[in-house]
Amino acid sequence: MGRSRSNTRGTAHSYPRGIIEVTRAGYGFVKTAEGEFFVPAGKMNGAFDGDLVEVSPARQERSRKALARAARSTKKREARVKRVIERAHADIIGRFERAEPFGVVVPEDPRIAYDIFTMLADNPDIPDGAIVRVALHTYPSNKEAATGSVVEVLGDDDDERLPIDLVIARHKLETAFSPASIEQADAALVDAQAALDAGYRDLRERFVFTIDPDDARDFDDAVSIEPLDGHGAQRVLWRVGVHIADVAHYVPWGSSVDLDARRRATSVYLADRVIPMLPEALSNDVCSLKPNEDRRSMTVDMVFDETGRVRDVDIYPALIRSNARLTYEQAQELIELHDESGELARRVKRLSALAQKRMVLRAASGGLDFDTVEAKVKLDDAGVPLGIALRKRTDATQLIEEAMIAANEAVARYLRDKGLPGVFRIHEKPSRDSLKALLPVLQEFPWFSRVSEPLFIAGNPHEVQKVLAAAAGRPEGTLVSTLVLRSMKRAVYSPQLAMHYGLASEAYAHFTSPIRRYPDLQIHRIIKDHLRGRMNEAKARHYSEILDEVAKHSSETERRAEEAERETDKLKKAQYMENHLGERFEGVISGVTAWGLFVELENSCEGMIRAASMEDDFYVYDENNMKLVGERYHKEYNLGQKVWIKVVGADRLTKAIDFKIIGPDAEDDGDDFVEYSEARKAAEFRASKVRKLMDVEPDPRTGKPKLKKPAGRKVYKVHKYKKSATSKAARSSQGKGRKKKR
């Protein structure tokens, strides 16, 4: 949804401007052309997360006490929000609290620290605690509260699907297709004869198969391989076909389905459901490369020599029929078989061997290989977590990865060499600062002495490879891979061709997943227009006008989808850990902050150990070396260190898991004390405070909510003070508030 522009008039004085990013603790950061500013929670001036704001930097001659407080919280200059220029939120999702004469909506997003007041008389039937969407009429300021009206009741706490429904609503993900789009999708037909008449090559005799996860429902890519004969004494050549669903045939530009797909730009894979980019009649049926059914495809034939190098490429529309559907597990079993008598097994083994050669070539060019583990929460039919499955990379997954990378590179080079427009996938090298920040952690490992620090900081891909290779197989391997991956810049879409750093590819585009990614669909259209001789001046001008926005929007929706997917994953993991309260696990420290440690368990669940709960000492955050150090006994907690923890809190609503550090042989604490999730405490505090409404009353003239106290402080919203391990408050809190054993 577009931003709403504030009616506030501009001033003669120019102030820094930028998008404000608000944290869960209530404070925020604003990146501007003049630098990045820190905005305390009390100086937000009604700004919401994502708003475009103007900030007024704090005076430099602040008191010594204020300077010390700012230094502990952030190194950035402090500022206050002068005014909100454009609003990012036209509506808010929240919990409805009945408090005569108001219905108060407490935002579910903790980054929005303002309640929205509605008139209870307008919504007399909405029950207390219901989750609603409220349209904002006025935004908060120092003089008035935020007001709005309820436009939709989403559900209540008893619905198991509601927490993920809230994530969907908060990220404004579309879940329904237009009637015209559904009608268009339902009418789609393969029509094999029409395809052949239109010039599609008939590849139905070629042995083609798919390899996908066991829970996949849409199969948008298939592969084939066969030796090429007639080359005499030449080295052996292999023709590898990558066959991609011909979505462009069913989704022409400007059609109803295209308009829906263009807005979504990507399918979203949440913990309990998939929100597809295309209607299921297309994504799971007509476009899906199901076994033993005729399907239209865009095929990329690549000829490889015995070293794995590409010698020739041919791209064209084709009619195919998949011979088999394999899961990754089934393909891995075939790769590990010693018997090659079966036709399918021989082809899978040949593709796997070729993939290994491709990986070697890519590594020699500087491509990076991250050792990552995919965690998927297994749910029952009601959405309740049953367990967490860890998916590691195998020869079978690498087989498909390398085939798709090769096809994507071939297509990007084709666009470049033909002078065609395109939506390219580009990835810039990491910044020096982001890599330099890893040095204190990496220097703790003896093997890092063999790495050239200057070259590593400069982003030399071969030195980054050394780090990943040296850590692989060691206890710290996953942590190092994760830290290096986090230091990378995001890959984005662009109509301008540029290097892909991570893949060491001079030309790269996304072509192989048009069912779930809009840039892939756009690339298919461009290539088909070229092959059919339709890339005239008018068509080229059309693409030049639209591709910049397509690339920008696709990058934004990809980021939004990833955030939503990550949120639902954390939600279900927290729900899973609710059944493991009081249990002990060994984990690895995955993050260190001033207020505590993050620890990741073997099952991929990550929780927080608050510094205030570490009873053996007072711990100070060493920011330069990213560690907590005990002030008295000098005990240290570093990234990658193994620790034993006890699960003391887990809450799906706040997606938070709380741990307490223990010794490996610690005795069971039993029921002597109970610690609740700090996040849940904060949520309960937010929910209970609105019933008091000590500082808001109806205006006698208009009946609208009005602040009782004078302007100058945000009296209608009370924030819980979050203690820091580096503050005096945190120092005094350690050892307090715990129930003693009886």
N, C-alpha and C positions, 0 to 999 in steps of 0.2 A: 504494500500500500504506500502511496506517495506521502511525502511529508506535508504537514500543514504549516503554512508560513504565519509567523506571529504578526500581529498588527502593531507591535511596538515600533515606534518611529526611530529611525536611525539618529545617532548623535554625531556631532562634529568631530569628537575625539575618536580615533581608531583604536579598537581593542582587538587582541588576538581572537581568532575564531577557529572552531574545530568541533568534531563530534565527541561528545562526552561518553566515556565508558565507565559505568558505575559498577562497583564491586558489591558483593553480598553484604559487606560490612557497612555500606552506606556512603563511603567516600568514592571519589572518581578521579579519572585522568582525562586530560584533553590534549590531543596532539594538534599543534598549530604550526604555522610557518615560522613563528618566533620560538619554537621549542615546545616541550611537553610540560604541562602544569598539573600539579596535584590539587584537587579540590576537596577540602574536608567535608564531612557529612553535614555539618551545620551551615555550609555556605553554598548549598546546591541551588537555592532560589527557585525551587519548583521544577528543576530540570529532571527529566527521566533519562534512563539509559538510552543512548542512540540519538538524542536530540542534538541539533546543531546549535551551539551556544557561543556567546561572546563572553570572555573572561577578563576580569580585572586583576592583574598580578598584585600580590600583597606588597606592601611597602617593605623595603629592604631593612629599614631601621626598626626591626621588631625587637621585642624584649628577649633577653637571654633565655628565659624559660620557654618562650614560643619557638625560638630557633632550635633549642635542644629537642623539643618535642617533634618538630618537623624533621630534624636530622634522623631521629629514630624511626620515623614512619616512612620516609621517602627521601631521596636525594633531589627530587625534582622541585622546582620553584612552586610555592603555594599561590593559589589564586582563588577568587570567588566567582561564581557565575553572575555576570553583569545582567544578562538577559538571554532568553531563549529566542533564537531566530526562526528555527523551523522545528516543528514537533515530529517525532518519529512514530508516535502512537496515537491513533484515532480512537482505539478501543483497548480495553484491558480485561484480562481474565482474572477472576478472583472469587473469594469465598464471601457469600452474602450473610451479613450479620444483622439481625433485626434489633433495632434500638430506637423505639418511638421517639420522635416521629420520623426517624430516618431508617433507610436500609443502607448499611455501610458495606462497601465492597473492599475487602482486604486483598490486595494483589497477590497472586500466587508467585509471581516473579519477585524474589527477595531483593532484586536490584532496584525495584520501584518502591520507594520508601514513603509513599503517600496513599492514604485511603481515599476512596471515591464515595461521595455521599449522594444517595438517591432519596427520593421521597417514598416512604413506605406506602403511602396511600396509592401510589401509582402501581405498586406491585404487592398487593395484600396477600396473594396466594403463594408467594415464593417462600419455602421453608427456611428456617435458620440453618446455616451450614451448607446450603446449596452452592454449587459452582456455577457462576454466571459470566456472561460477557457483557460489559457495560460500555456504552458509547459515551465519550467524554464531551461535556458541554463547556465546562471551564476548567482551566488547569490551576494547580495550586500556586499560591504566592504567599508573601508575608502578610497579606491582608485577607485572603479568603482561601477556603478549602477547595479541593477539586470536587466537581459535581458532574453528574451524568445520569443516564437512564439505562435500565437493563434491557438489552435487545435479544438475549438468548439465555435460556437455562440449559446448561450442559449436562448436569447430573448431580449425583451426591456421592458421599464417601463409600457407600456400600457397593458401588460398581467397580469390579476388578479392573475394568478397562479404562476407568476414568483418569487415573494418573497419566497414562499415555495420551488419552484424548486431550489433556491439558497441554502436553508438550506440543501436540499437533496444532492446537489453537494458538498457543503462544508464538509459535514460529510461522503462523499463518499459512500452513500447508493445505493445499486444495485436496479435498477427498472425493469430490463428486464431479463427474464430467457433464457437460451440457447435453441436453436431449438430442440436439443435432449431431453432436460428436458421437454419442452412443448409436444413433441411427446410421451414421456413416460407417462406423466400425462393424456393426452387425451385417451390413450389406456387402462387406468386402469378400471377394472370392479369389482363390489362387488362379484358376482358369489356365491350366497348363498349355492348352493348345494356343490360346491367345498370346501367351508369353513367347512360344516358339515362333508364331507368326510375326511377332514384333522384333525378332532378332535375338532372343535369348538363346545362348548355347545350351544344348541338351547334354547335361553331365550325369544323367540318371544311372548310367552304367558304371560311373566311377565309384569306388568304394569310399564312402564318406561316413564319418561318425562324430558324435559329440561327447565331450567330457565336461561334466559340471558337478557342483556340490549335490549331495543326495537330496537336499530340500529345494532344489531349483525348480521353478515352474515355467520359466521362459528360456528357451534355448536359442540364443541369437547368433551363435558361432559354431561352425563345424570345421573339421580338418580332414585332409586326405594326403597321402604320400605314395609315390610310385617311382621306380627308377626309369630313366630315359634311355632308350635304346638308340643304336645307330651312330655312336660316337667313336667307334673303332678303338684306337689305342688311347684315346683321351681318358682322363680320370672319370670315375663314376659321377654321374649327375643325378640329383633327385629333384623331382617336381613336387613341391608342397603346395597344396591348395588350402587357402583360408576362405571359407564360404560364410558370408554374413547375410543375415536376413535382409531382404530388399524392402525395408520399411518405406522408403521414399515412394515406391509405387502406390502404396495405400494411403500415404499422408502427403498430398501435394501442398505446396506453399499457399497459405491463405484459407485453407479449408477449415471446417469446424474442429476437426481433430488436431490440425496443426496449431490453431490458436490456443487450444487447451494445452497441448504438448509444449508449445513455446513458452507459455507462462510458467509451467512447472520446470521445464528444462532438464529434469532428472527424476528418476525413480528414487524413492526414499525407503530404505530398508530398516524399519524400526524393530524393536525386540520382539513384538508380538504380531506384526503385520507388515505388509508391503504396500506403499502408496505408489502405484505405477504411473509412469509418464504417459502411457497410452492405455486406452480402454482394454479390458481383458480379452475381448473378442479378437483384438489384434495381438497383444503382447503374449497371451497364453495359447493362442490358437493359430490364426492364419499366418502370422509372422514367425511363430515358433517352429524351429527346425526339428519337428517330431520325427521319430523313426518310421520308415516305411510309408511316408506321405510326401507327395510332390510339393516342393516349395520353391518360390522365387528367391534368388540370392544375388548379391554382388560378390563376385569371386576375385580373389587376388592369387594368381599362380606365380610362385617364386621358384626359380631354378637355383639350387644350392650345389656347390662342389663339395668334395669330401672333407674340406677344411671348415665348412659351415658358412662360407661367403656366398652372398647373393650374386648370381651371374646374369639373371634376366628376370623381368617382371612383366606380367600381362594382367590387366584389370578389365573386367567385362561383366555384364549381367548374365546369369545362368539359371537353368532349371535343375535342381538337385533332388535327390531322395536319400535321406540319411539311412544307413544300414544298421546302425546300433547306437544306443544311448548308454554311456558309461558314467558311473560316478568316479570321483577321484580315487576312492578306495579300490574300486574294481580295476581302474587303470593301473594303479600301483601294484596290485597283485599280478597283473599281466607283465609289467616291467620286471618284476622279481622272479618270474617263472624262468626255469632253465629250458623248458620246452618251447620251441618256436614253430611248431607244426601248424598252429592255427593262424589263419589269415589275419584276424584282428590283432592277435598277440604280436605277430611279426611287424605290423605297421606301427603299433604303439611303441614297441621297442626301438624301431628305426627312428621315429620322431623324437623319442627321449634321448637317444644318442646324439642326434643332431642338435637338440636343445642344449645339451652339455657343451658342445663345441661353440654354440652361439654365446653362451655365458662366458666362456674363456675369452672369446674375441672381444666381447663388450667390456670385460674387466681390463683387458690390455689397452682399451681405448680410454679407460678412466671411469667406467660405469660403476656405480655403488650398489652393493648388495647388502641390504639390512636384514638382520636375523630377527624377524618379528613373529609373534605368535598371535593368532586370531582366536579370541574367546567368544563363544556363543552360548547364551543362557538358554537351556532347554526348558520349554514350558509345557504344561499339560493343556488340555482343551479349554480350561477356564482361564489360562494365562498365569497360573501359579508356577514359580520356578521349581524345577525338579533337580537340576544340576547345571554344571558349567562344563562345556566341552571345549577343549583346547585344540585348535587346528594348526599344526605346524606345516611348514613348506615341505613338500615331497618332490620326488622326481616327476610325478604325475602333474602336480600343480605347476612346476617349472616348465614342463612340456608345453602346456597351454599358454603360460605367460610369454615364453620366448616366441611361440608362433604368432601371438597377437602383437607383440612388440615389433617383430619383423614385418608384419603386414602394415602396421601403423607407420613405420618408417618408410616402407615402400610407397605408400600412398602419399605421404608428405613430400617425398622426393619427386614423385610424379607431378604433384601440383606445382612444385617449384620449377621443375624442368620444363613444364608446359606453359609456364607463365600464368597459371590459373589462380584465382582468388581462393582463400581458404580460411578455416578457423584452426590455427595451430596451437599445439600444447607446448608452452615454453616454461622453463624452469631456470631461474637465475642462480648463480653461485651464492653460497651463504656469505653473510657479512663477516668481516674480520672480528668485530666485537662479539658476535654470537659464538664463534669458534674459540676465541680467546677466553671467553667465560668458562669453557670446559676444562681449561688447563689445570686448575687446582684439583679437580676430581681425577683427571687422567694421570696426573703426576704421582698420585698415590700408588699406581700400579707399576711394578718394576719393568714390565715390557715396554712402557711408554718411552723409556730412554733410547730406544732404537728408532724413534720417530723424530723427524726434523720439525721442531716447533715452529720455526718461521714459515716453512712450507705449509704446515698444517693450518696455521692461522690465515695464510694467504688463500686457503681453499684449494690447494693443489689436490686433485682427486686421488692421485696415487698415494699421497700421505694419509688422506682420509681412509683410503682402502686399507693401509697398514694398520690403522687403529682398529677398524672393524675386524680384520683378519686376526690380529693379535688377541683380541678379546673373545673371539668366537670359541665356544666350547669351554670357556672358563666360567666360574660362578658369576662373574661380573659381566658376562657377555651380553645378556639381554639388556641390562642397565645401560651399558656403553652404547649399544645399538640404538636404544630409545633416546638417550641424550643427544647423540649425533643427529638422529632423525629430527628431533625437536629444534635443533639449531638450523635446519634447512629452511629456506624460504618456501612459500607455497607455490606449487605449479599452478599456472593460470592459462586461460584461453586468450588468444590474441589473433587478429587478422594479419599481423606482421610476423614473419618468420624469424625465429631466433633459436639459440642453442637450448637443448634440454640437458642441464648439468647432471642430474642424477642418473640419466641413462647414457650420458656421453654421446648424445645423438645430435647431429647437425641439423636435422629436419625431422620433426615428429608431429603427428596429428592423431586425434582419436577417430577411428573409423569402425572399430569392431563391435560396438555395442549400441546400435541405433534404436533398439527397443527401449533402452533406459537412459540414454544420453542424447540431448538435442544437438550438440556440435557434430556428433557422428552422423546424424540424420542429414544435417546441412552439407556435410562433406559428400555424402552419397548423391545429393541433388546436383552439386557442382560437377562431379565426375560424369553423371549421366547426361547432364546438359552438354558437356564437352564431347562425350562419345557419340551423341546423336546430332552433333553439329549445330546445337542451339546456343552456343556461347558467343552470341553476337554482341554488338556494342551496347544495345539496350539491356541485355541480360547481365553483362559485366558491370554496367552502371547500377543495376538493381542490387547486385551483390556488394558493390562498394558502399552502397547506402545503408545496408542492413547488417553487415558482418561485424562491425565494431560493437553495435548494441547487442547482437547475439552473443559475442564473446564475453562482454562485460556482464550481461545478465546471467549467462551460464556459470561464470565464475562465482557470482554472488549466490546463486541458488545451490551450487555445489557446496559452498561453505555452510549455508543454512541447513542443508540436508545432513551434513556431517555433524553439525552441532546437535540437531534433533536426534540423530542416531546415537550419538555419544550419551545424551541425556537419558534416553530410554534404556540404554545398556547399563548405566550407573543405577538407574531406578530399580531394574530387575535384580541387579547384583545386591543392592541394599536389601531388597525384599528377601532374597535368598539367604543373606546373612542374618536376618531377623530370627531364623530358626537355629542359629549357631551361637546365640548369646551365652557367654560364660565359657565358651570353648577356647582352646589354645592352639596357636598355629605359629610356624616359623615363617618369617617373611623377610623381604629385602627393603631397606630404606630407599624409597624412590624419589623423595623430595625433602628438602630441609628449608624451613622458614623461621622467622623470628618467633612465631607462636607455636611451633611444634614440628613433628615429623610426619611425613606420609610414608606408609609402609604398604608394599604390594605383596599379597600372598601368592602361593603357587597357583591358585585357581584364578588369578588375575584380579581379584577384588582388592581395592585400595582403600585404606582407612587412615584416620588421623589420630596421632598421639599428641595430645595437648601438652605443651611444656609445663603447664601448671599441674599436671597430673604426675610428673616425674619427681618422685618424692625424695630421692636420695641426694639431690643437690639442686642448686639454682643454676639453670642452664642459660648461657648467653649465645646469641647467634653471631657466628663469625661469617660475615657476608662474603668476604673475599675468598674464603676457602669453602664456603657452603657447608658448614658443619655447626652443630651445637656443642659447646664446651662447658663442662661443669666448672663453676667458679671456685669451689672449694677443693674438690678432688681431681679436677682437670680431666674427667672422663669425657671422651669424645664420641659423637655419633655422626658418621659420614655417609654420604651417598654410596649405595652398593653394599653397605654393611648388613650382615644378617642379624636379626633380633627375634626374640620370642615375644609374642603378644597374646593378650586375652581380649576377646570381643566383648565390649561393655555397652555398645549401643549401635543400633542400626534402624534406619527409618526411610522407608521408600518415598514418602512425601517430599522430604528434603534431599533425598538421594545421598544421604550421608551415612558413613560407617565410622564408629569411634572405637579405638583400640586403647589398651593400657599396656605399657611395657612391663614384662615380667622376666624372671630368670627361667632358664630351661627346666630347672628342677623345682620351681616354686610350688608350694602347697596350694591346694584349692581354697579360695577365699570363701566358698560356700555362699550363703545368703547374708553374710555379715553386713554387706553394703550393696547398694544398687546404684549404678551410674547410668543416667539417661543420656541419650544423644544430645549434645549441645545444640545441634541444629533443631532438634525437636523442641527443646526448651525455648529457643528463640521463636519458633513457629507458634507454640502455645502462648507465649507472651504476646505476640502480635495479635492472636485471635482473641485473647481475653481482654486486652486493653480497650478494644473498640466498644465494649459494652459499657465502659465507664463514661466515656465521652464527657470528661470533666471540663473540656475547654471549647466545646462547640454547642451552639444553641440555635434554634430557628430564628431567623430575622422576623421581628414582629410585623414588618410591612410586607415582605415577600414570601415568608415561610421557608426561605432557602437557608442552608447552614451558614452560620456566621461565627467567627472567632470571638470568644469571650474576652480574652486578654489583649492587651495592646500589641500592635504589630512590632516586629523586630526580632521575634524568635518563633520557631515553628512549634506552637503550643499544642496543636491538634495531633501531633505525631510524636510518640515517645520512642526513642531508640535505646536498645540495650547496649551498654558500653562493652566492647569486645576488648579484653585485656591482652596486652602484648607481653611476650617473654622478656622484652627489654625495658618494660615500664616498671615503675615502683609499685603500681597496682598489682602487676603480675607477681612481683617479688613477695608482696605481702599475702597474695592469695595462695601461694604454694604452702601447703601444709594446713590450709584452712578449708572449711566446708566439707570435710570428709567425715563420714560416720565412723566412729571408732568401733573396733571389734569388742563385742560383749562377752 
